[in-house]
């Protein structure tokens, strides 16, 4: 199957739905690279919809963990701290409360989200691989959840998000053979997805301008 890889959603539910209209589950594997929550107006809706998609299309969907999902997990599993709250978790909690939903019920699903997805030619993670001995340590500031250093050039095409590109376009770096597809949805930019062949060849980039309803006011 071809790959349809979606960048950071950050609670932009209506933009997410519009981008999903471009997905063909009969021909494409959907991969979302983390940061579904915080900062936008509909984080619970995004999580619940992704969970439902995963249940309905278990062979055609992959949802990865981003640093914001990790912050939420740490808040509930390691003890409350302000770190998540000041990074958008306060908005997310308010949204769960408004819906009278218990966010703890999603913790087992979030715990199961993998850090990476890969095949023989493509490697997807939230923030990408740089020089560090423990890239899969969730607490490593240079690991695949938090990294902002230049990426390594690997034998595979890397696809990441995490660091917004504010011109509304995904960015390809030929030197590191990598894509950054975070285009700042919650900042009134775009929600972006790219379609690749299983061998990493580029097919198409799709940019959905952020739906105004998704912006937290």
C-alpha positions in Angstrom: 0.0 0.0 0.0 1.0 3.6 -0.5 1.6 5.8 2.6 -0.5 8.8 3.6 1.4 10.5 6.4 -0.2 13.3 8.4 1.6 15.9 10.5 0.8 17.5 13.9 -2.9 18.0 14.4 -3.0 19.7 17.8 -6.7 19.5 18.4 -7.7 20.8 14.9 -10.5 18.4 14.5 -12.3 19.9 11.5 -9.1 20.4 9.6 -8.3 16.7 10.4 -11.7 15.5 9.0 -11.1 17.5 5.8 -7.7 16.0 5.3 -9.0 12.5 5.9 -11.3 13.0 3.0 -8.2 12.6 0.8 -7.4 9.2 2.3 -8.2 6.0 0.4 -8.1 3.2 3.0 -8.3 0.6 0.2 -5.0 1.8 -1.3 -3.2 3.7 1.4 -1.9 3.2 4.9 -2.7 6.2 7.1 0.2 7.2 9.5 -0.2 10.1 11.9 3.1 11.1 13.5 1.9 12.3 16.9 0.8 15.5 18.7 -2.9 15.0 18.1 -3.7 17.0 21.2 -3.2 20.4 22.9 -3.5 24.0 21.8 -6.3 23.6 19.3 -10.0 23.6 20.3 -11.0 19.9 19.9 -8.3 17.6 21.3 -10.8 15.0 22.8 -12.6 14.8 19.4 -9.3 14.1 17.6 -8.3 11.4 20.0 -11.6 9.6 20.0 -11.8 9.8 16.2 -8.3 8.4 15.7 -9.1 5.6 18.2 -12.2 4.8 16.2 -10.4 4.8 12.9 -7.8 2.4 14.4 -10.6 0.1 15.5 -12.3 0.1 12.1 -9.1 0.0 10.0 -6.6 -1.9 12.1 -4.5 -2.9 9.1 -4.5 0.5 7.3 -3.8 2.9 10.2 -0.9 3.8 12.4 -1.0 6.4 15.1 2.4 7.4 16.7 3.2 9.0 20.0 4.3 12.7 20.0 5.8 14.7 22.8 2.4 16.1 23.7 0.9 12.6 24.2 3.9 11.8 26.3 3.3 14.9 28.4 -0.3 13.7 29.0 0.9 10.2 29.9 3.4 11.6 32.3 0.8 13.8 33.9 -1.4 10.8 34.7 1.2 8.1 35.3 4.0 10.0 37.0 2.0 12.5 38.9 0.5 15.9 37.9 2.9 18.6 37.0 2.5 22.0 35.3 4.7 21.0 32.4 1.8 19.5 30.4 -0.6 22.2 31.5 1.5 25.1 30.4 2.1 23.4 27.0 -1.6 23.2 26.1 -2.8 20.5 28.5 -4.9 23.1 30.3 -7.0 23.6 27.2 -7.2 19.8 26.7 -8.5 19.3 30.2 -11.0 22.0 29.8 -12.3 20.4 26.7 -12.7 17.0 28.3 -14.5 18.6 31.2 -16.9 20.4 28.9 -17.8 17.1 27.3 -18.0 15.4 30.7 -15.5 12.8 29.5 -12.8 11.3 31.7 -9.4 11.6 29.9 -8.0 8.7 32.0 -10.0 6.3 29.9 -7.7 7.1 26.9 -4.5 6.4 28.8 -4.2 2.7 27.9 -4.7 3.6 24.2 -2.1 6.3 24.4 0.4 4.0 26.2 0.1 1.6 23.2 1.0 4.3 20.6 4.4 3.3 19.2 7.3 5.8 18.8 8.2 4.9 15.2 6.9 3.2 12.1 9.1 1.9 9.4 9.4 -0.3 6.4 12.5 -1.1 4.3 12.6 2.5 2.8 10.7 4.9 5.1 11.0 5.8 8.8 8.4 7.9 10.5 8.7 9.4 14.0 7.5 12.5 15.7 10.8 14.5 15.9 13.4 12.3 14.0 16.7 10.7 14.6 19.9 12.7 15.4 23.1 11.7 17.1 22.2 10.2 20.5 22.7 6.9 22.1 19.1 6.5 23.3 16.8 7.9 20.6 13.8 5.8 21.8 14.0 7.1 25.4 10.9 9.2 25.8 12.7 11.5 28.2 15.7 12.1 26.0 15.6 15.7 24.8 17.4 14.6 21.6 15.2 11.5 21.1 12.4 10.9 18.6 9.8 12.7 20.7 11.7 16.0 21.4 14.6 16.3 19.0 15.2 19.7 17.3 18.8 19.0 16.2 19.8 18.4 12.5 18.7 14.9 11.4 21.0 12.1 10.5 21.1 11.0 7.0 19.9 7.4 7.2 19.4 4.7 4.6 15.7 5.4 4.8 13.6 8.5 4.1 12.7 10.1 7.4 9.3 11.8 7.9 8.9 13.9 11.0 6.8 16.8 12.4 7.4 18.6 15.8 9.0 21.8 14.5 6.5 23.9 12.5 7.1 25.1 9.0 5.1 28.3 8.9 4.9 28.8 5.2 2.2 26.3 4.9 4.3 23.8 3.0 6.1 20.6 4.0 9.9 20.8 3.7 12.1 18.2 2.1 15.8 18.2 2.9 17.8 16.4 0.3 21.0 16.3 2.4 19.3 14.2 5.1 16.7 12.6 2.9 13.9 13.8 5.2 10.5 15.5 5.2 9.1 17.8 7.9 5.3 17.9 7.6 4.3 20.0 10.6 2.8 23.2 9.1 1.5 24.8 12.2 -2.2 23.9 12.1 -2.9 25.3 15.6 -1.1 28.5 14.6 -3.7 29.1 11.8 -1.3 27.6 9.3 -2.2 24.3 7.6 -2.6 20.7 8.4 -0.5 18.8 6.0 -0.2 15.2 4.7 2.1 13.7 2.2 1.6 10.6 0.1 4.6 8.4 -0.6 5.1 5.1 -2.4 6.3 2.3 -0.1 9.8 2.9 -1.5 9.7 6.5 -0.4 9.0 8.1 -3.8 6.9 11.2 -3.5 3.4 11.2 -4.8 1.5 14.2 -3.5 1.4 16.9 -0.8 -1.9 18.0 0.6 -2.3 21.2 2.6 -5.5 22.0 4.4 -5.8 25.6 5.7 -6.8 25.5 9.4 -10.5 25.6 9.8 -11.3 28.7 12.0 -13.5 26.6 14.3 -10.3 24.7 15.3 -8.6 27.7 16.8 -8.8 28.0 20.5 -10.3 31.3 21.6 
